Amino acid sequence: MISGRVQGVWFRDSLQRRAQRAGVGGWARNTAAGTVEAVFEGPAGEVEQLVAWCRLGPPDAEVEDVDVVEEQTEGLRGFEIR
């Protein structure tokens, strides 16, 4: 879960492009609370790099916090915006 000024700043689109280049599956969506929820599945190193990028976000974002929770894999392929 990514909080701060993360909606309306191309966060999900930028994240999708980075995830696709890294070969990481998953999804991202805006929440009613104004956060972005994202799920990543793939090689640990690539997932860690995406999480690190989420702490910065695209140029117009102002990330306040990134809350990471590890979960069981689901076999996700591709990265979509929900």
C-alpha positions as CSV (number, residue, x, y, z in Angstrom):
1,M,0.0,0.0,0.0
2,I,1.5,3.3,-1.1
3,S,0.3,6.5,0.5
4,G,0.8,10.2,0.0
5,R,0.1,12.1,-3.2
6,V,0.0,9.1,-5.4
7,Q,-3.2,9.4,-7.4
8,G,-3.5,11.6,-10.5
9,V,0.3,11.7,-11.0
10,W,0.7,8.7,-13.3
11,F,1.8,6.4,-10.5
12,R,0.0,3.3,-11.7
13,D,1.0,3.7,-15.3
14,S,4.6,4.3,-14.5
15,L,4.6,1.3,-12.1
16,Q,3.1,-0.9,-14.8
17,R,5.8,0.0,-17.3
18,R,8.5,-0.7,-14.8
19,A,7.0,-4.0,-13.8
20,Q,6.6,-5.1,-17.4
21,R,10.2,-4.3,-18.2
22,A,11.3,-6.2,-15.0
23,G,9.2,-9.2,-15.9
24,V,7.2,-8.9,-12.7
25,G,3.5,-9.9,-12.5
26,G,0.8,-8.3,-10.5
27,W,-1.5,-5.4,-10.5
28,A,-2.1,-1.9,-9.1
29,R,-5.3,0.1,-8.3
30,N,-6.4,3.3,-6.7
31,T,-8.3,3.0,-3.4
32,A,-11.1,5.1,-2.1
33,A,-8.7,6.2,0.7
34,G,-6.5,8.0,-1.8
35,T,-3.7,5.3,-1.7
36,V,-2.4,3.0,-4.4
37,E,-2.6,-0.8,-3.6
38,A,-0.1,-2.9,-5.6
39,V,0.7,-6.6,-5.7
40,F,4.0,-7.8,-7.2
41,E,5.0,-11.4,-8.0
42,G,8.3,-12.4,-9.5
43,P,12.0,-12.8,-8.8
44,A,12.9,-11.3,-5.4
45,G,15.5,-8.9,-6.7
46,E,13.1,-7.4,-9.3
47,V,10.3,-7.1,-6.7
48,E,12.6,-5.4,-4.2
49,Q,13.6,-2.9,-6.9
50,L,9.9,-2.1,-7.7
51,V,9.2,-1.6,-4.0
52,A,12.2,0.7,-3.8
53,W,10.9,2.7,-6.8
54,C,7.4,2.9,-5.0
55,R,9.1,4.8,-2.2
56,L,9.9,7.6,-4.7
57,G,7.3,7.2,-7.4
58,P,7.1,9.3,-10.6
59,P,8.2,12.9,-10.6
60,D,4.9,14.5,-9.5
61,A,4.2,12.0,-6.7
62,E,4.9,12.7,-3.0
63,V,5.1,9.3,-1.3
64,E,4.6,9.4,2.4
65,D,4.7,5.7,3.2
66,V,5.0,2.2,1.6
67,D,3.5,-0.6,3.7
68,V,4.8,-4.0,2.5
69,V,3.1,-7.3,3.4
70,E,4.5,-10.6,2.1
71,E,1.8,-13.1,0.9
72,Q,1.6,-16.5,-0.8
73,T,2.3,-16.4,-4.6
74,E,-0.7,-16.7,-6.9
75,G,1.0,-17.4,-10.2
76,L,0.3,-13.9,-11.6
77,R,1.5,-13.2,-15.1
78,G,1.7,-9.8,-16.6
79,F,1.0,-6.5,-14.8
80,E,-2.4,-4.8,-15.0
81,I,-4.0,-1.6,-13.8
82,R,-7.3,-2.3,-12.0
